[in-house]
């Protein structure tokens, strides 16, 4: 299951849309309502998916 699927399954009542935007250079960012909540470019690693899904719900 992808991170997008996990986010939707967990928070579907609060999600209007999910966008996956392709890019280059290994950039992976998650934004909620225009606010960046995770950046692989800044941390150097992919997020812990379960932790990220829980954090977005708070």
GITA-V705041 format. One record per pair of residues at least 12 apart in sequence whose C-alpha atoms are under 6 Angstrom apart, sorted by the first residue. I is the first residue (numbers start at 1). GAP is how many residues later the second one is. D is the distance in Angstrom with one decimal. If there is no record, write none. Layout:
# GITA-V705041
{{I	GAP	D} {I	GAP	D}}
This chain:
# GITA-V705041
{{7	46	5.8} {27	14	5.5} {28	12	5.1}}
